[in-house]
Amino acid sequence: MSVLSGKKILLGITAGIAAYKTASLVRLLIKLDAEVQVIMTPASKDFITPLTLSTLSKRQVHSTFYNKEEENEVWNNHVELGLWADYFLIAPATANTLSKMANGVCDNLLLATYLSAKCPVYFAPAMDLDMYKHTSTLDNLSKLQEYSNVMIPATSGELASGLVGEGRMAEPKDIITFIESDILSKLPLKQKKVLITAGPTYEAIDPVRFIGNHSSGKMGFALAKEAANLGAEVILISGPSHQQIKHSLIHRIDVTTAQEMYQEAHKHFDKVDIAILSAAVADYKPKNVASQKIKKKDATLTIELAPTKDILASLGAIKKHQFLVGFALETNNEVENAQRKLKRKNLDVIVLNSLQDKGAGFATNTNKITIIDKYFSQKLFELKSKDEVAKDIMNEIIVKLDA
């Protein structure tokens, strides 16, 4: 999955012949599961039609402050557009628009949105050779980059004038590759490896029955997604779960039992920088597993249980450079129990959930956590979606890694 998947992207199109390439650009972004909102300068509509871009982006294209053709004039709020976007890409960026961007000129919707945007801005220059090499253009390109805008360099080739040289807008696929690489290079967990365990484990009683728990794996999968979105290479070891995940930086390993999860965790632990053990691993397993289905004969059935290996404690005992995070799901004396577990298992951080908190725990879309570090410092978070909780946990890990 691309780092652009699920991201909100404003695509600003200005009046250059390279505007014809934006149809392919929109199509590629949509294929990456990005949301695309197109803003055109009025003159750019001479080069490509809003209908084409609206059809491809599945959104109405904006080019003026008001939609005058509507029965009631609708204001296209440039401030809302600027705040909506995760990234703003201006392609093609003509000499005229670059000059206005660099000097704060605001005479159309695209420029007003640019001045309102709080997100990273990328621009792909496109113009003829002499225009591209002109001192004023070079000054504008330099000034825009000083403003923290990111330039996607123009390429060399045959230009609309017939000249051959620098000034061609980069090809759509190269624009996307450039943006993806730039985003990845700035992510806080780039070049880090993260091990995450998720879901329950099932311990067989006989060929058709097992001992398990109600864990859905949602929290672990949310953590894996967030870690990957922050640039980490993620090894996700999951017990039986219906959760699905697709990301180029996530390698999923499916297991069933506590022993299988133990083996996979130890297999990869030496190679990782961070390990987050959020799985609800069974503490006990049947001592003897029946080879045939147990028939219902008596009023009661006694199953002798044996303890499973403690994955978290075993990793804490051998950790060297790894930052180790555990979870504690408690029903009473929550903080005291979590602190004891933190110390006993040699953890750097423990994430406490309480089943006393409504909306927290297994099989929910929300969670309420307290993060406790090895100095017993506590940070309490409000009830949030598990995706938001994953962000809070990863942010705390990053802060403590940088401390």
N, C-alpha and C positions, 0 to 999 in steps of 0.2 A: 504494500500500500504506500502511496506517495505521501510525503509530508504535507502535501496540499489537499489531501483527502479531507472532506468536511469543512474546509476553510472557506471563508467568504471573501471573494475577490472582486474588486472593482476593476473593470477594464476600461480605461480611457482611450478613445480613438480620436486622432486628429487628422487634419486634411492633407494626407500624403498618399501617393500612389500605393505605398506599401499597406494601406488600409485593407486592400483586398485579401491580405494574408490573415486578417483577424478572424475570418470565418473558421479557418483551420485552428487558430489559437483557441477560440471559444470551444470548439469541438473537443480538442485535446484536454482542456481543463475540465469539461463536463465528464469526459471519460475517466478522469482521475477522481471523480466524485466531489469536485469542488462546486460551490455555488458561485455563479458568475452574474454580476450586474454590469451591464454595458452603459457607459456614458459617452456620447458622441458630441464633438463640436458641430455646430450647424453645417459648416462647410464640408465636414467629412462625409456627410450623406451623399455628396456628389460622387464618392468613390466606392461606397458599399451601402446597401440599403438597410435601414433599421429592421425591416421585416426579416431579412436573412438572419441577422444577429439575434433578434427576438425569438425566432423559431429555434435556433440552436441553443440559446441560453435558457429558453423556457421562461423568460422574464421580459416585461416591457422595457424597451430601450428608452433612456432619457437623453434629451438633448437641449431642453429649454427649462427655465424655471417654472413655467406653467404649461400644462397640457391644454392648449386653447381649443383643441378640437372636441374636448369633452363637453358635455352639456353644462356641467358645473366645473369651472376651472380648478384643476388640481395642482397644488404646489408641490414641486419636486424639491424636498427639503435637503439642501446640500449638506447641512450640519448632520442630519440623521444618516445620510449616505456615508459621510466621512467617518462617523462613529461605528457604523454597521460593519465596515470592512476589517478583515484581518490583514489584507495586503492590497495595495493599490498599484496597478500596473498600467503605465501609459505607453501604448504602442499602436501605431508609430507615434513618436514624439518629434514633431516638425520643428524647424528652426524658430518659427513664429511662436509656437507654444512654449518651447524651451526658454525663449527670451522672456515671455510673460511670467513663467514659473519662477525664473531667477530674479525677477524684479518686482514681484508682487502685484502684477497687473491682473485684474479680476473682471473680465468682461464676458464670461460665459459660465454655464453650469459646471463644466469640467474643471475650470480653474478655481471656482468658488469651492468645489468639493476638495480639490487638492489643498487649498489653504486651510480647510477644516479638518483634514484627515489627521488622525492620531496614530495610524498604523505605518509600518514600513512602506516606502514608496520606491518602486522600480520604474525606470524609464528606458525605452529602447529608441535611440535617435534614428531618424531616417530622413535623408535629404541628399542633394547632389554633392559631388565632390568639392566644388569650390565653396559651397555654403558650409559644408562640414569643416573645412580647413580655415574658414574665415576667423580672424582674431576674436571678433565679438561672440561667435558661436563657441569657440574654445573657452572663452572667459565664462560664458553661461554654463557650459558643462562643468567647469571647475567649481563655480559657485554653487551649483545644485548639489554636487557631491560634498561640498563643505557643509551644506544644510542637512547632511546625512541621508540624502537620497542615493539610491544605488543605480549606477549606470550599467546597462547591458550593452557592451560595446557593439558598434556597427561593424559590419564585415566589408570586405572588398569584393568587387565584382562589377558586372555590367549594370549601369544605372539607367534610369528612365531617359536621361538626356542623350544617351549613347556613349557617354564617357565610361571609362573603366577605372575604378578606384574605390576609396573608402567612402562609406555613406549608406550602404544597403542595411536595412533593418535585419537583425538576426532572424533566422528562420524560426517559426513557431516552436518546433520541438527543441531547438537550442535555447530559446528563451525560457522554456519550462525547465530544462535541465540546469540552466544557470541559476534560476530562482531556487530550485530544490537544493542545489549544492550550497548556495549562499545561506539558506535557512539552516541547513544541517551544520554548516561550519560555525554557526553562532549558538547552537543549542548547548545547554549546560552539561548534558551527559554524553556529548559526542566522544567517541572512543572509549566509553565505559561499557562494561558488561554487567548485566543485572540478571540474577537468578530469582525467579518468583514461583512459589508453589501456590496452588489454588484448588478450591473444591474439596469434596469429602474423599475419604477412602472407604472402600467396601471390603469387609473381611468375611470370607465365605464360611457358612455353616455347613452347607451341603451344595450340590450342584445348582440349586435354584434359589437358595436363601442366603442372606448375608446380614451382617451387622454394619450399620452405617449411620449417617446423621443427615440433617436437613440442609447442609451447606449447598448453595447453588453455584458457587464459584464466581459470583458477580464481582465481589470485591477484588479478588486476585486478577481477574481479567481486566478490570478497570485500571488496576495498577500497571499491568503489562502494557496496556495501550498508552497510558500516560508516560511511562518510562520510555517507550519507543518514540513517542511524539517529542520527547526531550532529547532524542538523538542516541539513546542507548541501544545496544544490541541485547535483546532479551531472550533468555531461555525460560519458557513458561512450562512448568511441570504441573499438569492438571490431572486430578482424580476425575471420576465419572461426572460429567457436566454437560448440560445442553447449551452452554454458552459457546458462541462462535466469535472468532477473531481473525482478521486478515490484515497483516502488516508486513512489509518486506523486512523489517528489523526484528520480527518475533518468530522464534523457532519453538513450536509447540510440541511437547512430549506428553502423550497420554499414558497414564498408569491407572491401576485399579486399587492395589493394596498399599498399606503402609510400608511394607518391605520394598515394594517396587519404587515407591517415592523416595525412600531412604537411599536406595542404590543410585537412582538418577541424580539426586541432590549431591551425594558424595562424588559422583562421577564428574560433575561440572564445577564443584565449589572452588577448587584450586584456581580456576581460570577467571573467576568473576571478581568484580570490585565491590558489588553490593548484592546482598541476599535478603530477600523479603519473604518470610515464610508465613503466608496468610492462609494456607490450607488448614482445614479442620480434620486433622489426622486422628484416626481411631486410636484410643489409648490401649484398647484391649482387642484381642482376636480369639476365636475359638482355639482351644489347645489341640483339639482333634477335629479334623474336617471329614465329615461323612462322604464316602465315595458315591453313595446312592442317596436319592431323596429320602429324607426321614419321614416315615409314615406317622400319621396321627393315630396313636394307640392309647396313650395314657392321658389322664387329665392334666398332667404337668410334664414339662420337659426341662431337664437340667443340662446346662451347657457350661463346661468348665472353661474359663477364660485365662489367657496368658497375656502379659503386657507386650505391647509392640515396642520397637526401638524408638527412642526419643530423637527424632531427626534434628530438632532445634538445638537440644543440648549437645548432641554429638558434633554438630558444626561449630557451636560455641567453644567446644573443647579443643578444636584444631585450627581455629581461625588465626590468621596472621595479619594480613593487610585488609581483609574484608570488613565492610560495614554491615553488621548483622542486625536485622529487624525481625522481631517476633510479634505475634498477636496474642492477646489474652481476652477471652470471652468469659466474663464472670457474672455471678448472680448475687454474691454477697461479699462484703469486705473487699470491694473491687480494687481500690488503689493499693492496699496492703498486699493483696495476693499478686497483683501485677508487678509490684516492686520486688517481691521475693523471686518471682519468675525471672525478671530482668537480671537480677544478680546471680541467681543460681545457674542460669544458662549462658552467662557471659555475653549478654546482648549489648548493643550500643543504644538501641531504642526499642521500646515496646509500645504497641498500639492497643489501648484498652477499649473494649466494647462492654457495655453492661446490658444484660437482658432485661434489666429494670427500666431501661429507657425505651419508650414507645418509638417504633420505627427503626430500631437498631437490631443487629443480629442477622440470623439466617433468613434467606429466601425473601428479602425485602429489597426495594430499589433505593433505600436510604440507609444512612448509618450516622451514629453520633459517637465520636471518639474523643479520647484523651491521649495525647502523646507524652510519654515519660522517657527521659533520657537517662543515661547511666549515672548522672549526678542527682537523679530523682527530681529534676526540674520538670514541672508539668505544664502542658498547654492544652486547654479545653476548647473544643470546637462545637459549634451548634449542629443540630440535625441538618444534614445535607444529602443530596443525591450521592450515590457511590462514585460517580465520575468526579464530582467536586471533592469528595473525601480523598480520592486518589491524588488529585492535584495538591491538596493540603499535605498529604503524607510525603509526596515526592519533593515538594518545596522545602519541607522541614529537613529531609535528608540532605538536600543540596546545601542548605544553610549550614548544617553541621559538618558536612564534608569540607566546606570552605573556611570553617572557623579555625 
